[in-house]
Amino acid sequence: MARGYWVGHVDVSDPDGYKQYQAANAAAFRKYGGRFLVRAGASETPEGATRSRHVVIEFPDYAAARDCYYSPEYQAALKKREGKSLIDLVLVEGYDGPQPTD
């Protein structure tokens, strides 16, 4: 079964306030099996436009990724992010098919 992902591109305008959101979202991520694969590391944008911070969170499956976002736990955390950042967020199902070969 393919995993589910959150892919976010974020500009943080209030770093201290954003920390409250980060602390609050941990409960939802734990409950739905989310784990960070990317969390604001070094990056570059060779094509297109993007934001300054990037996050990829992996979930056991797409349903868990969706359930987490719409959960009361995450929605409560989301309120703590309001006015502290701008985000483009995509919930996406992973690919579990054949890969290119050499």
N, C-alpha and C positions, 0 to 999 in steps of 0.2 A: 504494500500500500504506500502510495506517495505521501510524503510529509507535507505539512502546510507551513507557510512562511509569512511573516510581516516584513516588508521592505519599506523602510522609512528614510526620507531625506529631510533634514531638520536644520533650521536656523534658530538658535537660542538667543533671545533678547534679554532675558533675566536669568543668568546662571544660578544665582542663589535660590530664586523661586522655583526654577526647574528641578533643583535637587529634591524639593518636596514631592514633585510628581514622580521622580525616579524612586523615591522611597516607598511611595504609595502603590506603584504599579507592580512591585515585586510579589505581592500576595496573589494577584491574578495570574501572573506568569507561572508561579509555582503550582497553583491549582490546575492549570491547563497544560502543564508540561512544557512551557516555553523555555528555551535556552538561547542565550545570545551567541551568535556566530560572528557578528560584526557589531562593534559598539564604539563608534567615533574614532577609529584609528586613522593613521595617515591615509590620504587619498589624493587622487588627481582626477580631473575630468577631461579626457582627451577629445571628447565629442559632446556636443549639446550643452545644456545649462543644468545646474543642479544647486543644491544647498550645501552648507558648510560641514554638516555632520551627517553620518550615515549609520543606519542600524538595520541589522538583519536578525530576526528572531525565528528560530525553528520550533515547530510544534509536531507532535506525533502524527497528525494528519490535518487536512484542510478544515474539517469540521471543528477540531480543537482550536485552530487559529481564529476561526469565525466566532466560536462560542466565547473565547477569551475576550475578543474585542467588544462584543455586545453584552458581556457579563456585568452585573451590578458592581463587582469589585473593580473592573477596569474603568467603567463609566465614572465611578467616584474618583479614581485617580486622574482621569482625563480632565475633570473640572479643575484640578490643581495645576494643569498645564496651560489653561486658558490665559491669554495675554502674556505668556512667557516665552512662546516660541511659535514658529510657523512650520507646518509639516505637510509633506506629501507622503501619504501612506497607502500601500497596496497590500492587500491580503491575496496570496497567490498559492495555488496548488503546485507542489513540486513535480518534477518530471521523473518517472520511474521506468522509462523505456530504454531502448538500445542506445548506445553511445557510439560516436565515430570511432573507427579503428584505424590503426596505422597502415 
